[in-house]
């Protein structure tokens, strides 16, 4: 827990490309809250001992606490950082009693930095319980192509009325803001996977990467941070500015701002798979 204390005081060190900004944003939020190191330890212990947050795990509370602290801290092995996923981010918010999370994003697309804005919100506890209880496992019928054909007919409606996960709401709002059609999406994804900087130029690997992206955005209840970033990169978003606003009952709202340079991110390996 020594690293946790250090993060509360000084923030986190450098991390893997996919999770660094998300982990940093979490600790910035915690730093702005009236939470001391001892307070955080108490909250973390209460979290892992709460039976409603156990889900299907058979691990003891102490083991679960170690895994969570490891994810939040990045691990103890020098040069080999533990990935930080959206699920862990939401867990961290639930741990400090965040009731509502609002995400505002401004993206810059293409060489001319065509910028658009989108916003979404969620209730972290509800989202976490849905994940832990397997309620976000969807029985996807039919092909991804047929589903996306329907979704792209009215992207704004898809964002507002179909998508339930905050990252999917934001992503489809951006599709609407940029006016991306299904045919454009297909062309952009094909261009993305055909770029050797993004994907090994092996037919099966290109096919798998394209399939994974198609499947990811047809879901409605879950999307990983990695796939969110990769979908943005596929439509040629090169950077974005993001603000997280959190509400904890009885406390002032807390807001943090951060930027992500997507051009520096690589998704070639299986290192940062979805949670």
Secondary structure, DSSP 8 states (H G I E B T S, - for coil): -HHHHHHHHH------TTTHHHHHHHHHHHHHSS--HHHHHHHHHHHHH-GGG-TT--S-HHHHHHHHHHHHHT-SSTT------HHHHHHHHHHTT--EEEEEEEEEETTTTEEEEEEEEE-HHHHHHHHHTTTT-----S-HHHHHHHHGGGHHHIIIII--SHHHHHHHHHHHHHT--HHHHHHHHHHHHTSTTTS-S-HHHHHHHHHHHHHHHH-SS---HHHHHHHHHHTTEEEEEEEEEEE-TTS--EEEEEEEEGGG----SSTT---
